[in-house]
Amino acid sequence: MAKLRIILSSVFAIAGYFLGLVAEATHGADSAINMASCFIKILCYIIAVSLAHSASKTIRKEMNVIGNPGLRFAGWITFAVAIGHFMTFFIWTADGSRLPDGQITIDSAMFFIASMFMISEAWNSYSSKD
């Protein structure tokens, strides 16, 4: 079951990254696709990180292993920075200014890196059970 959560987490992380690319490609058009892809991207990353953390926690508890706290710490820090970066989008565009090119892609990359840290920690815990 934990392996399935790790795989699903990877799928959500990859889907979130591609949705970030769609949001970046459509951010100048003020379309519904831009807003939808941006918010679904965030939802995908929240699900990916939550699934990876849940799988890792279950594996560590069942196998009585420590896992890799460094990867967990790096994942949560990167995730917090990405959330903060995403929140600045609202401040940036509140005065009607246009979001600079590349900012959505940078945010998506930070979320993707955070997801990969969490997924690699879960996989590391899973593979240590042998």
C-alpha positions in Angstrom: 0.0 0.0 0.0 2.8 2.4 0.8 4.4 1.7 -2.6 1.2 2.7 -4.3 1.1 6.0 -2.4 4.7 6.7 -3.5 3.8 6.0 -7.1 0.6 8.2 -6.9 2.7 10.9 -5.3 5.0 10.8 -8.2 2.1 11.0 -10.7 0.6 14.0 -8.9 4.0 15.7 -8.8 4.6 15.2 -12.6 1.0 16.4 -13.3 1.6 19.5 -11.2 4.7 20.3 -13.1 3.0 20.1 -16.4 0.1 22.1 -15.1 2.7 24.7 -14.1 4.0 24.8 -17.6 0.4 25.3 -18.9 -0.2 28.1 -16.4 3.1 29.8 -17.5 2.2 29.5 -21.2 -1.3 31.1 -20.6 -0.5 33.6 -17.9 -0.7 36.6 -20.2 -4.0 35.7 -21.7 -6.1 36.3 -18.5 -8.1 33.1 -19.3 -9.9 30.7 -17.1 -7.3 28.0 -18.2 -4.6 30.0 -16.5 -6.3 30.3 -13.1 -7.6 26.7 -13.2 -4.2 25.2 -14.1 -2.5 27.4 -11.5 -4.8 26.3 -8.6 -5.0 22.6 -9.8 -1.1 22.7 -9.9 -1.1 23.7 -6.2 -3.6 21.1 -5.3 -1.6 18.4 -7.1 1.6 19.4 -5.2 -0.2 19.4 -1.9 -1.6 15.9 -2.6 1.8 14.7 -3.8 3.7 15.9 -0.7 0.9 14.7 1.6 0.9 11.2 0.0 4.7 10.9 0.1 4.8 12.0 3.8 2.0 9.6 4.7 3.7 6.7 3.0 7.1 7.5 4.6 5.5 7.9 8.0 3.7 4.5 7.7 6.9 2.8 6.5 9.0 4.2 9.2 6.4 3.2 11.9 6.0 -0.3 10.5 9.7 -1.0 10.0 10.9 0.9 13.0 13.5 2.8 10.9 14.5 6.4 11.1 14.5 7.1 7.4 16.3 10.1 6.2 15.5 13.2 8.3 17.6 15.4 6.1 15.5 14.7 3.0 12.3 15.3 5.1 13.6 18.6 6.4 14.8 19.7 2.9 11.4 18.7 1.5 9.4 20.7 4.1 11.6 23.7 3.8 11.4 23.7 0.0 7.7 23.2 0.2 7.3 26.2 2.6 9.4 28.4 0.4 7.3 27.4 -2.7 4.1 28.2 -0.8 5.5 31.6 0.2 6.6 32.2 -3.4 3.1 31.3 -4.6 1.5 33.6 -2.1 3.5 36.5 -3.5 1.7 36.1 -6.8 -1.4 37.6 -5.2 0.6 40.6 -3.8 2.4 41.0 -7.1 -0.8 41.2 -9.1 -2.9 43.0 -6.6 -2.0 46.4 -8.0 -2.8 45.3 -11.5 0.7 44.7 -12.6 1.5 41.7 -14.8 3.4 38.7 -13.3 6.9 38.6 -14.8 7.7 35.8 -17.2 9.1 32.6 -15.7 7.8 33.1 -12.1 5.1 30.4 -12.4 7.7 28.0 -13.8 10.1 28.8 -11.0 7.3 28.2 -8.4 6.4 24.9 -10.1 10.0 23.8 -10.1 10.3 24.6 -6.4 7.2 22.6 -5.7 8.5 19.7 -7.8 11.8 19.7 -6.0 10.0 19.6 -2.6 7.9 16.7 -3.9 10.9 14.8 -5.1 12.7 15.3 -1.7 9.6 13.8 0.1 9.2 11.0 -2.5 12.9 10.1 -2.3 12.7 10.0 1.5 9.7 7.7 1.3 11.4 5.5 -1.2 14.5 5.4 0.8 12.5 4.3 3.9 10.7 1.7 1.7 13.9 0.3 0.3 15.5 0.0 3.7 13.1 -2.7 4.8 15.0 -5.4 2.9 
